[in-house]
Amino acid sequence: MTHNGAYYVCRQGHTAQNDWQPQDTPTLWNAA
Protein backbone atom coordinates (compact mmCIF):
# COMPACT_ATOMS: atom_id res chain seq x y z
CA MET A 1 0.00 0.00 0.00
CA THR A 2 1.09 3.63 -0.20
CA HIS A 3 0.97 6.19 2.57
CA ASN A 4 2.32 9.73 2.24
CA GLY A 5 4.11 8.72 -0.96
CA ALA A 6 5.92 5.73 0.60
CA TYR A 7 5.22 2.06 -0.18
CA TYR A 8 4.56 -0.49 2.57
CA VAL A 9 4.07 -4.26 2.68
CA CYS A 10 1.89 -5.82 5.36
CA ARG A 11 3.86 -8.04 7.75
CA GLN A 12 0.91 -9.41 9.70
CA GLY A 13 -2.80 -9.65 9.06
CA HIS A 14 -4.84 -7.20 11.13
CA THR A 15 -8.08 -5.26 11.24
CA ALA A 16 -7.57 -1.79 9.79
CA GLN A 17 -7.84 1.14 12.16
CA ASN A 18 -7.74 4.76 11.09
CA ASP A 19 -5.13 5.71 13.71
CA TRP A 20 -2.72 2.83 12.89
CA GLN A 21 -0.43 4.58 10.41
CA PRO A 22 2.39 2.48 8.89
CA GLN A 23 5.17 4.65 10.31
CA ASP A 24 3.66 4.23 13.80
CA THR A 25 3.10 0.45 13.64
CA PRO A 26 6.35 -1.20 12.49
CA THR A 27 5.18 -4.62 13.73
CA LEU A 28 2.43 -4.51 11.07
CA TRP A 29 4.22 -2.84 8.12
CA ASN A 30 7.57 -3.02 6.31
CA ALA A 31 8.74 -0.19 4.11
CA ALA A 32 9.06 -1.49 0.55
mmCIF file of the N, C-alpha and C atoms, coordinates in Angstrom:
data_MODEL
# 
_entry.id   MODEL 
# 
loop_
_atom_site.group_PDB 
_atom_site.id 
_atom_site.type_symbol 
_atom_site.label_atom_id 
_atom_site.label_alt_id 
_atom_site.label_comp_id 
_atom_site.label_asym_id 
_atom_site.label_entity_id 
_atom_site.label_seq_id 
_atom_site.pdbx_PDB_ins_code 
_atom_site.Cartn_x 
_atom_site.Cartn_y 
_atom_site.Cartn_z 
_atom_site.occupancy 
_atom_site.B_iso_or_equiv 
_atom_site.pdbx_formal_charge 
_atom_site.auth_seq_id 
_atom_site.auth_comp_id 
_atom_site.auth_asym_id 
_atom_site.auth_atom_id 
_atom_site.pdbx_PDB_model_num 
ATOM 1  N N  . MET A 1 1  ? 0.837  -1.157 0.000  1.00 0.00 ? 1  MET A N  1 
ATOM 2  C CA . MET A 1 1  ? 0.000  0.000  0.000  1.00 0.00 ? 1  MET A CA 1 
ATOM 3  C C  . MET A 1 1  ? 0.888  1.228  0.000  1.00 0.00 ? 1  MET A C  1 
ATOM 4  N N  . THR A 1 2  ? 0.318  2.383  -0.266 1.00 0.00 ? 2  THR A N  1 
ATOM 5  C CA . THR A 1 2  ? 1.085  3.626  -0.197 1.00 0.00 ? 2  THR A CA 1 
ATOM 6  C C  . THR A 1 2  ? 0.498  4.511  0.890  1.00 0.00 ? 2  THR A C  1 
ATOM 7  N N  . HIS A 1 3  ? 1.381  5.241  1.543  1.00 0.00 ? 3  HIS A N  1 
ATOM 8  C CA . HIS A 1 3  ? 0.970  6.187  2.573  1.00 0.00 ? 3  HIS A CA 1 
ATOM 9  C C  . HIS A 1 3  ? 1.961  7.336  2.551  1.00 0.00 ? 3  HIS A C  1 
ATOM 10 N N  . ASN A 1 4  ? 1.466  8.536  2.340  1.00 0.00 ? 4  ASN A N  1 
ATOM 11 C CA . ASN A 1 4  ? 2.316  9.734  2.244  1.00 0.00 ? 4  ASN A CA 1 
ATOM 12 C C  . ASN A 1 4  ? 3.439  9.554  1.230  1.00 0.00 ? 4  ASN A C  1 
ATOM 13 N N  . GLY A 1 5  ? 3.141  8.899  0.116  1.00 0.00 ? 5  GLY A N  1 
ATOM 14 C CA . GLY A 1 5  ? 4.109  8.722  -0.956 1.00 0.00 ? 5  GLY A CA 1 
ATOM 15 C C  . GLY A 1 5  ? 5.101  7.594  -0.762 1.00 0.00 ? 5  GLY A C  1 
ATOM 16 N N  . ALA A 1 6  ? 5.027  6.857  0.343  1.00 0.00 ? 6  ALA A N  1 
ATOM 17 C CA . ALA A 1 6  ? 5.922  5.728  0.601  1.00 0.00 ? 6  ALA A CA 1 
ATOM 18 C C  . ALA A 1 6  ? 5.139  4.426  0.429  1.00 0.00 ? 6  ALA A C  1 
ATOM 19 N N  . TYR A 1 7  ? 5.833  3.384  0.006  1.00 0.00 ? 7  TYR A N  1 
ATOM 20 C CA . TYR A 1 7  ? 5.222  2.065  -0.185 1.00 0.00 ? 7  TYR A CA 1 
ATOM 21 C C  . TYR A 1 7  ? 5.484  1.189  1.032  1.00 0.00 ? 7  TYR A C  1 
ATOM 22 N N  . TYR A 1 8  ? 4.465  0.413  1.422  1.00 0.00 ? 8  TYR A N  1 
ATOM 23 C CA . TYR A 1 8  ? 4.562  -0.486 2.566  1.00 0.00 ? 8  TYR A CA 1 
ATOM 24 C C  . TYR A 1 8  ? 3.999  -1.846 2.203  1.00 0.00 ? 8  TYR A C  1 
ATOM 25 N N  . VAL A 1 9  ? 4.551  -2.887 2.834  1.00 0.00 ? 9  VAL A N  1 
ATOM 26 C CA . VAL A 1 9  ? 4.071  -4.256 2.677  1.00 0.00 ? 9  VAL A CA 1 
ATOM 27 C C  . VAL A 1 9  ? 3.612  -4.736 4.051  1.00 0.00 ? 9  VAL A C  1 
ATOM 28 N N  . CYS A 1 10 ? 2.438  -5.326 4.096  1.00 0.00 ? 10 CYS A N  1 
ATOM 29 C CA . CYS A 1 10 ? 1.887  -5.819 5.357  1.00 0.00 ? 10 CYS A CA 1 
ATOM 30 C C  . CYS A 1 10 ? 2.699  -7.004 5.863  1.00 0.00 ? 10 CYS A C  1 
ATOM 31 N N  . ARG A 1 11 ? 3.100  -6.957 7.130  1.00 0.00 ? 11 ARG A N  1 
ATOM 32 C CA . ARG A 1 11 ? 3.862  -8.042 7.752  1.00 0.00 ? 11 ARG A CA 1 
ATOM 33 C C  . ARG A 1 11 ? 2.948  -9.047 8.424  1.00 0.00 ? 11 ARG A C  1 
ATOM 34 N N  . GLN A 1 12 ? 1.795  -8.578 8.891  1.00 0.00 ? 12 GLN A N  1 
ATOM 35 C CA . GLN A 1 12 ? 0.907  -9.406 9.705  1.00 0.00 ? 12 GLN A CA 1 
ATOM 36 C C  . GLN A 1 12 ? -0.530 -8.987 9.434  1.00 0.00 ? 12 GLN A C  1 
ATOM 37 N N  . GLY A 1 13 ? -1.398 -9.960 9.253  1.00 0.00 ? 13 GLY A N  1 
ATOM 38 C CA . GLY A 1 13 ? -2.804 -9.645 9.059  1.00 0.00 ? 13 GLY A CA 1 
ATOM 39 C C  . GLY A 1 13 ? -3.378 -8.933 10.276 1.00 0.00 ? 13 GLY A C  1 
ATOM 40 N N  . HIS A 1 14 ? -4.246 -7.968 10.034 1.00 0.00 ? 14 HIS A N  1 
ATOM 41 C CA . HIS A 1 14 ? -4.836 -7.203 11.132 1.00 0.00 ? 14 HIS A CA 1 
ATOM 42 C C  . HIS A 1 14 ? -6.100 -6.511 10.641 1.00 0.00 ? 14 HIS A C  1 
ATOM 43 N N  . THR A 1 15 ? -6.903 -6.057 11.565 1.00 0.00 ? 15 THR A N  1 
ATOM 44 C CA . THR A 1 15 ? -8.077 -5.264 11.240 1.00 0.00 ? 15 THR A CA 1 
ATOM 45 C C  . THR A 1 15 ? -7.643 -3.814 11.128 1.00 0.00 ? 15 THR A C  1 
ATOM 46 N N  . ALA A 1 16 ? -7.978 -3.179 10.026 1.00 0.00 ? 16 ALA A N  1 
ATOM 47 C CA . ALA A 1 16 ? -7.566 -1.793 9.791  1.00 0.00 ? 16 ALA A CA 1 
ATOM 48 C C  . ALA A 1 16 ? -8.184 -0.860 10.826 1.00 0.00 ? 16 ALA A C  1 
ATOM 49 N N  . GLN A 1 17 ? -7.380 0.085  11.268 1.00 0.00 ? 17 GLN A N  1 
ATOM 50 C CA . GLN A 1 17 ? -7.840 1.141  12.161 1.00 0.00 ? 17 GLN A CA 1 
ATOM 51 C C  . GLN A 1 17 ? -7.286 2.449  11.637 1.00 0.00 ? 17 GLN A C  1 
ATOM 52 N N  . ASN A 1 18 ? -8.107 3.469  11.641 1.00 0.00 ? 18 ASN A N  1 
ATOM 53 C CA . ASN A 1 18 ? -7.736 4.763  11.088 1.00 0.00 ? 18 ASN A CA 1 
ATOM 54 C C  . ASN A 1 18 ? -6.502 5.369  11.742 1.00 0.00 ? 18 ASN A C  1 
ATOM 55 N N  . ASP A 1 19 ? -6.273 5.094  13.013 1.00 0.00 ? 19 ASP A N  1 
ATOM 56 C CA . ASP A 1 19 ? -5.135 5.706  13.715 1.00 0.00 ? 19 ASP A CA 1 
ATOM 57 C C  . ASP A 1 19 ? -3.883 4.832  13.700 1.00 0.00 ? 19 ASP A C  1 
ATOM 58 N N  . TRP A 1 20 ? -3.895 3.707  13.002 1.00 0.00 ? 20 TRP A N  1 
ATOM 59 C CA . TRP A 1 20 ? -2.718 2.833  12.886 1.00 0.00 ? 20 TRP A CA 1 
ATOM 60 C C  . TRP A 1 20 ? -1.994 3.145  11.589 1.00 0.00 ? 20 TRP A C  1 
ATOM 61 N N  . GLN A 1 21 ? -1.199 4.182  11.583 1.00 0.00 ? 21 GLN A N  1 
ATOM 62 C CA . GLN A 1 21 ? -0.435 4.581  10.408 1.00 0.00 ? 21 GLN A CA 1 
ATOM 63 C C  . GLN A 1 21 ? 0.802  3.703  10.284 1.00 0.00 ? 21 GLN A C  1 
ATOM 64 N N  . PRO A 1 22 ? 1.248  3.384  9.071  1.00 0.00 ? 22 PRO A N  1 
ATOM 65 C CA . PRO A 1 22 ? 2.389  2.479  8.890  1.00 0.00 ? 22 PRO A CA 1 
ATOM 66 C C  . PRO A 1 22 ? 3.654  2.914  9.627  1.00 0.00 ? 22 PRO A C  1 
ATOM 67 N N  . GLN A 1 23 ? 3.952  4.196  9.636  1.00 0.00 ? 23 GLN A N  1 
ATOM 68 C CA . GLN A 1 23 ? 5.169  4.654  10.310 1.00 0.00 ? 23 GLN A CA 1 
ATOM 69 C C  . GLN A 1 23 ? 5.070  4.517  11.830 1.00 0.00 ? 23 GLN A C  1 
ATOM 70 N N  . ASP A 1 24 ? 3.868  4.357  12.359 1.00 0.00 ? 24 ASP A N  1 
ATOM 71 C CA . ASP A 1 24 ? 3.661  4.227  13.805 1.00 0.00 ? 24 ASP A CA 1 
ATOM 72 C C  . ASP A 1 24 ? 3.464  2.784  14.256 1.00 0.00 ? 24 ASP A C  1 
ATOM 73 N N  . THR A 1 25 ? 3.349  1.854  13.315 1.00 0.00 ? 25 THR A N  1 
ATOM 74 C CA . THR A 1 25 ? 3.095  0.446  13.643 1.00 0.00 ? 25 THR A CA 1 
ATOM 75 C C  . THR A 1 25 ? 4.067  -0.461 12.888 1.00 0.00 ? 25 THR A C  1 
ATOM 76 N N  . PRO A 1 26 ? 5.351  -0.422 13.232 1.00 0.00 ? 26 PRO A N  1 
ATOM 77 C CA . PRO A 1 26 ? 6.350  -1.204 12.493 1.00 0.00 ? 26 PRO A CA 1 
ATOM 78 C C  . PRO A 1 26 ? 6.166  -2.717 12.621 1.00 0.00 ? 26 PRO A C  1 
ATOM 79 N N  . THR A 1 27 ? 5.423  -3.179 13.627 1.00 0.00 ? 27 THR A N  1 
ATOM 80 C CA . THR A 1 27 ? 5.177  -4.623 13.729 1.00 0.00 ? 27 THR A CA 1 
ATOM 81 C C  . THR A 1 27 ? 4.177  -5.091 12.678 1.00 0.00 ? 27 THR A C  1 
ATOM 82 N N  . LEU A 1 28 ? 3.430  -4.157 12.079 1.00 0.00 ? 28 LEU A N  1 
ATOM 83 C CA . LEU A 1 28 ? 2.435  -4.508 11.070 1.00 0.00 ? 28 LEU A CA 1 
ATOM 84 C C  . LEU A 1 28 ? 2.898  -4.232 9.646  1.00 0.00 ? 28 LEU A C  1 
ATOM 85 N N  . TRP A 1 29 ? 3.842  -3.297 9.460  1.00 0.00 ? 29 TRP A N  1 
ATOM 86 C CA . TRP A 1 29 ? 4.222  -2.842 8.123  1.00 0.00 ? 29 TRP A CA 1 
ATOM 87 C C  . TRP A 1 29 ? 5.724  -2.787 7.935  1.00 0.00 ? 29 TRP A C  1 
ATOM 88 N N  . ASN A 1 30 ? 6.174  -3.183 6.731  1.00 0.00 ? 30 ASN A N  1 
ATOM 89 C CA . ASN A 1 30 ? 7.566  -3.017 6.307  1.00 0.00 ? 30 ASN A CA 1 
ATOM 90 C C  . ASN A 1 30 ? 7.591  -2.000 5.186  1.00 0.00 ? 30 ASN A C  1 
ATOM 91 N N  . ALA A 1 31 ? 8.543  -1.091 5.237  1.00 0.00 ? 31 ALA A N  1 
ATOM 92 C CA . ALA A 1 31 ? 8.736  -0.185 4.105  1.00 0.00 ? 31 ALA A CA 1 
ATOM 93 C C  . ALA A 1 31 ? 9.220  -1.010 2.921  1.00 0.00 ? 31 ALA A C  1 
ATOM 94 N N  . ALA A 1 32 ? 8.691  -0.713 1.751  1.00 0.00 ? 32 ALA A N  1 
ATOM 95 C CA . ALA A 1 32 ? 9.063  -1.487 0.549  1.00 0.00 ? 32 ALA A CA 1 
ATOM 96 C C  . ALA A 1 32 ? 10.019 -0.695 -0.321 1.00 0.00 ? 32 ALA A C  1 
# 
